[in-house]
């Protein structure tokens, strides 16, 4: 499979130098999404078994806010889903202790397999990258000794028809992206294989 396209910096200087427009359209039918202004994009290799070129053209583009601790797990899985410990996925991961959990007795009905929590996406990184959805971590630059904050998110291709658009479910401390209708700012999917990892996004402040 050919190597992914080059990674890009979307800081104000770089994106103005390239003349990037703030929004693009992708998929069949076409749907608008925002470019990740203010972030740095590191493209990921797509599963060679998939028709990556077709998917990235026919599927829609969206963002998924995450946290630094979940990045390795998502990359190892190769997809978003249950257990990614990302935006608004509040259930304990498999293998973690559950408060008040007891082994079923002889007269108890068999436990049903839990449904995985939905994957939440957005065509706006202003929304998906909000601190309540993409938690910040602090680190110190060993050279300058300055303290910075970092956030991570994923850019993903989403299969048309596999998700349900809706209003924001996260409490935001700032207004949501005014370019998109509030009624379609958050996309929710429960379907396995509905997303394809496209890039890892990093923002440092």
Order of alpha helices (4+ residues) and beta strands (2+ residues): beta-alpha-beta-beta-beta-alpha-beta-alpha-beta-alpha-beta-beta-beta-beta-beta
